[in-house]
């Protein structure tokens, strides 16, 4: 990243909401939006890593355990959620 600045257009109601949230957190709007976008990008990158095939959990590798007192029909219904 070059560290330069660019201008963006936001709807006035979105800017007003950002201004109020920034003031609540003791930030200015630029700092708030920078932090939010950076945090969101890190979140998406992390999810992308988790969703890659090497991290994909396989239901075949796990055994669903019956809860204490759970009947056969309830267990089968819960088990069907993972099929």
C-alpha positions in Angstrom: 0.0 0.0 0.0 1.3 3.4 -0.9 -0.2 5.2 2.1 -1.8 7.9 -0.1 -5.4 9.0 0.2 -8.3 8.9 -2.1 -11.7 10.5 -1.9 -14.8 8.3 -1.8 -18.5 9.1 -1.9 -20.8 7.9 0.8 -24.5 8.5 1.2 -25.0 11.2 3.8 -26.9 8.9 6.2 -24.0 6.4 6.1 -21.5 9.2 6.7 -23.6 10.5 9.6 -23.8 7.0 11.1 -20.0 6.6 10.7 -19.4 10.0 12.3 -21.5 9.0 15.4 -19.8 5.7 15.7 -16.4 7.2 15.4 -17.2 9.8 18.0 -18.4 7.1 20.4 -15.1 5.3 20.0 -13.0 8.5 20.2 -11.9 8.3 16.5 -12.4 10.3 13.4 -14.3 8.9 10.5 -11.2 8.1 8.5 -9.7 6.1 11.3 -12.9 4.3 11.9 -13.4 3.3 8.3 -9.7 2.4 7.9 -10.0 0.1 10.9 -13.3 -1.4 9.8 -12.1 -2.2 6.3 -8.7 -3.5 7.5 -10.4 -5.8 10.1 -13.0 -7.0 7.5 -10.2 -7.8 5.0 -8.3 -9.8 7.7 -11.6 -11.6 8.5 -12.3 -12.5 4.9 -8.7 -13.7 4.4 -8.9 -15.9 7.5 -12.2 -17.4 6.3 -10.6 -18.0 2.9 -7.8 -20.0 4.6 -10.3 -22.0 6.6 -12.5 -22.7 3.5 -9.6 -24.0 1.5 -9.7 -27.8 0.8 -6.7 -28.4 3.1 -8.7 -27.0 6.1 -12.1 -28.5 5.1 -13.4 -30.8 7.8 -14.9 -34.0 6.6 -18.0 -35.3 8.4 -16.6 -38.8 7.8 -13.8 -38.0 10.3 -16.2 -37.4 13.1 -18.7 -39.5 15.1 -21.8 -37.9 16.4 -22.3 -38.9 20.0 -25.7 -39.4 21.5 -26.7 -36.9 24.2 -27.6 -38.4 27.6 -31.3 -39.3 27.6 -31.6 -38.7 23.8 -34.0 -41.1 22.1 -33.2 -42.9 18.8 -35.6 -40.7 16.8 -34.1 -37.5 18.2 -30.6 -38.8 17.6 -31.4 -39.7 14.0 -33.0 -36.3 13.4 -29.9 -34.5 14.7 -27.6 -36.8 12.7 -29.6 -36.0 9.5 -28.5 -32.3 9.9 -24.9 -33.4 9.0 -25.7 -35.5 6.0 
